[in-house]
Amino acid sequence: MSEKFSAYDSADYIHSDADAAAYLLACMEEGGDDPAFLAHALGVVARARNMSQLARDVGISRAGLYQALDADGNPTLTTVVGVLKALGLRLSVAPLGKGEAA
């Protein structure tokens, strides 16, 4: 008997601001300094929340938002901050822990 698998999409499991924040934090810890990984993670949260409305809230086109938040995208800091704000989140900074590369 063969096993059947369905496609997994993290966006299906993000239902609240707390879920979005926890997902992005985990991705930042996992992805390290990889901006493409973070852009993709932000895109996952955006898809979970309604990309069309988010694009209107940020002030860019839906296609432009998809492109910026794709794994190959290169969003500006303005776009990242705008998306986070529209999602009810904010960007924060913390010092590196001991033993972490600078």
C-alpha angles and dihedrals in degrees: 000000000000122000121236121215128193124215114272118222120177089207089071090067101047107095106147144030088260091054091049093048093047092048093049092046091051090048092050090051093046098040096046111189096346106125092190090058091051092046090052092048091051088050090054090054091046091053090049090055104044114281095209095056091042091053090052091048092050093044101239133104121274090240090049091051092049089050094048094048097044118111087252093045125107107206120193119242087250090058093046093049091044093051092047091049092048088051091052092252135111138209116248137180130221132181118260113259122244112285095023118123115255 
